[in-house]
Amino acid sequence: MTIGDRQIDIRCVGEGPRTAVVITGGASPATTWRRVQDSAATFTRICLYDRPGYGASTPLAAPMTFEDRAQELHKVLAIAGERGPFVLVAHSWGGFLARSFVRRYPKEIAGVVLVDAVEEGLVYDPAVVAILRQQQAGLSAAAAAARKTGSNASNAQAQVFETGALEAESYWMSSKAQQAPGGFGRLKNIPLVVMRHGRPFPQSLAPLETGWPDAQGRLAALSSRSQTIVAEKSDHMINLTEPELIVDAIRQLAAHP
């Protein structure tokens, strides 16, 4: 579909009274969530889209704020004919986008699943900021190296790295108010599932790992109707190692009264 001067690729399948919408993490194209979509489509409707720069979606020339990305997603869903109520399923970086969407369109939300999602009190800690900026630089360097090979496969991978680096800019475009715990909005009584990894981050990300359990606890406290699930067999990419846990969470919220 066309949004302004860009193409956005979206795939919605399945049937049900509520529609799940997957918001992938940074540097993660929609294909990394296809197993979740295919399984969830057996009992509800579920949409999976590629943000600008992933898959067949047109790359961006400049970074966007999380608020602008939330508005873009709302337009994509409307043009696709998807009206909700929506169950947002957001991974990592996508957590801030999902919460921006909830804050702007609360009446369209039936539930939220935050899958090892970022949290303000941790992300904007100076030690973690340094790690994230280092990762951002690493993505840019990896993209440049991939471009040098010139093959179609390498260029496609470079595009993913470049998009991930550009998306990281959304962190630094957030206001001071947003960078405080709860700054991206609270969920009040919206049903919420917070899912976190059970296997630790690498030692190089020790400041992240140390603060992660408390950060996930603060996310759970955003709603009066929340629960926390620990993916004991998974690292950060729960969608790849234990997709059935995410599917079960979607099933629960899709059927929630």
Solvent accessible surface area in square Angstrom, and as a share of the most:
residue,aa,sasa,rsa
1,M,60,0.27
2,T,77,0.45
3,I,16,0.08
4,G,73,0.70
5,D,130,0.67
6,R,47,0.17
7,Q,86,0.38
8,I,2,0.01
9,D,67,0.35
10,I,33,0.17
11,R,94,0.34
12,C,29,0.17
13,V,41,0.23
14,G,22,0.21
15,E,137,0.61
16,G,34,0.32
17,P,115,0.72
18,R,46,0.17
19,T,10,0.06
20,A,1,0.01
21,V,1,0.00
22,V,0,0.00
23,I,0,0.00
24,T,4,0.02
25,G,1,0.01
26,G,32,0.31
27,A,31,0.24
28,S,7,0.05
29,P,26,0.16
30,A,6,0.05
31,T,90,0.53
32,T,38,0.22
33,W,1,0.00
34,R,88,0.32
35,R,143,0.52
36,V,0,0.00
37,Q,0,0.00
38,D,73,0.38
39,S,52,0.34
40,A,0,0.00
41,A,23,0.18
42,T,114,0.66
43,F,54,0.23
44,T,2,0.01
45,R,58,0.21
46,I,0,0.00
47,C,0,0.00
48,L,4,0.02
49,Y,8,0.03
50,D,10,0.05
51,R,4,0.02
52,P,3,0.02
53,G,3,0.03
54,Y,1,0.00
55,G,65,0.63
56,A,79,0.61
57,S,4,0.02
58,T,47,0.27
59,P,67,0.42
60,L,28,0.14
61,A,113,0.88
62,A,59,0.46
63,P,49,0.31
64,M,29,0.13
65,T,34,0.20
66,F,1,0.00
67,E,44,0.20
68,D,66,0.34
69,R,4,0.02
70,A,0,0.00
71,Q,58,0.26
72,E,11,0.05
73,L,1,0.00
74,H,46,0.20
75,K,115,0.49
76,V,0,0.00
77,L,1,0.01
78,A,41,0.32
79,I,100,0.51
80,A,38,0.29
81,G,47,0.46
82,E,14,0.06
83,R,163,0.60
84,G,26,0.25
85,P,56,0.35
86,F,2,0.01
87,V,0,0.00
88,L,0,0.00
89,V,0,0.00
90,A,0,0.00
91,H,2,0.01
92,S,16,0.10
93,W,8,0.03
94,G,0,0.00
95,G,0,0.00
96,F,0,0.00
97,L,0,0.00
98,A,0,0.00
99,R,2,0.01
100,S,3,0.02
101,F,0,0.00
102,V,5,0.03
103,R,105,0.38
104,R,122,0.45
105,Y,40,0.15
106,P,69,0.44
107,K,201,0.85
108,E,53,0.24
109,I,17,0.09
110,A,12,0.10
111,G,0,0.00
112,V,0,0.00
113,V,0,0.00
114,L,0,0.00
115,V,0,0.00
116,D,0,0.00
117,A,0,0.00
118,V,10,0.06
119,E,4,0.02
120,E,1,0.01
121,G,28,0.27
122,L,12,0.06
123,V,2,0.01
124,Y,32,0.12
125,D,56,0.29
126,P,110,0.69
127,A,50,0.39
128,V,1,0.01
129,V,34,0.19
130,A,63,0.49
131,I,19,0.10
132,L,24,0.12
133,R,117,0.43
134,Q,136,0.60
135,Q,81,0.36
136,Q,24,0.10
137,A,61,0.47
138,G,38,0.37
139,L,44,0.22
140,S,56,0.36
141,A,64,0.50
142,A,37,0.29
143,A,2,0.02
144,A,55,0.42
145,A,60,0.46
146,A,16,0.12
147,R,93,0.34
148,K,174,0.74
149,T,93,0.54
150,G,51,0.49
151,S,53,0.34
152,N,135,0.69
153,A,80,0.62
154,S,25,0.16
155,N,47,0.24
156,A,61,0.48
157,Q,83,0.37
158,A,0,0.00
159,Q,44,0.20
160,V,24,0.14
161,F,50,0.21
162,E,64,0.29
163,T,6,0.03
164,G,4,0.04
165,A,10,0.08
166,L,45,0.22
167,E,1,0.01
168,A,12,0.09
169,E,56,0.25
170,S,0,0.00
171,Y,13,0.05
172,W,49,0.17
173,M,82,0.37
174,S,12,0.08
175,S,57,0.37
176,K,170,0.72
177,A,77,0.60
178,Q,18,0.08
179,Q,44,0.19
180,A,48,0.38
181,P,76,0.48
182,G,16,0.15
183,G,17,0.16
184,F,0,0.00
185,G,14,0.14
186,R,148,0.54
187,L,2,0.01
188,K,163,0.69
189,N,89,0.46
190,I,24,0.12
191,P,12,0.08
192,L,2,0.01
193,V,0,0.00
194,V,0,0.00
195,M,0,0.00
196,R,63,0.23
197,H,5,0.02
198,G,31,0.30
199,R,139,0.51
200,P,91,0.57
201,F,24,0.10
202,P,86,0.54
203,Q,153,0.68
204,S,91,0.59
205,L,24,0.12
206,A,32,0.25
207,P,53,0.34
208,L,14,0.07
209,E,45,0.20
210,T,112,0.65
211,G,17,0.17
212,W,7,0.02
213,P,59,0.37
214,D,97,0.50
215,A,1,0.00
216,Q,1,0.00
217,G,39,0.37
218,R,91,0.33
219,L,1,0.00
220,A,16,0.12
221,A,74,0.57
222,L,9,0.05
223,S,9,0.06
224,S,93,0.60
225,R,100,0.37
226,S,44,0.28
227,Q,69,0.30
228,T,68,0.40
229,I,46,0.23
230,V,47,0.27
231,A,0,0.00
232,E,121,0.54
233,K,137,0.58
234,S,0,0.00
235,D,65,0.34
236,H,39,0.18
237,M,56,0.25
238,I,0,0.00
239,N,1,0.01
240,L,79,0.39
241,T,73,0.42
242,E,13,0.06
243,P,11,0.07
244,E,93,0.42
245,L,43,0.22
246,I,0,0.00
247,V,9,0.05
248,D,76,0.39
249,A,2,0.02
250,I,0,0.00
251,R,118,0.43
252,Q,77,0.34
253,L,2,0.01
254,A,13,0.10
255,A,82,0.63
256,H,44,0.20
257,P,140,0.88
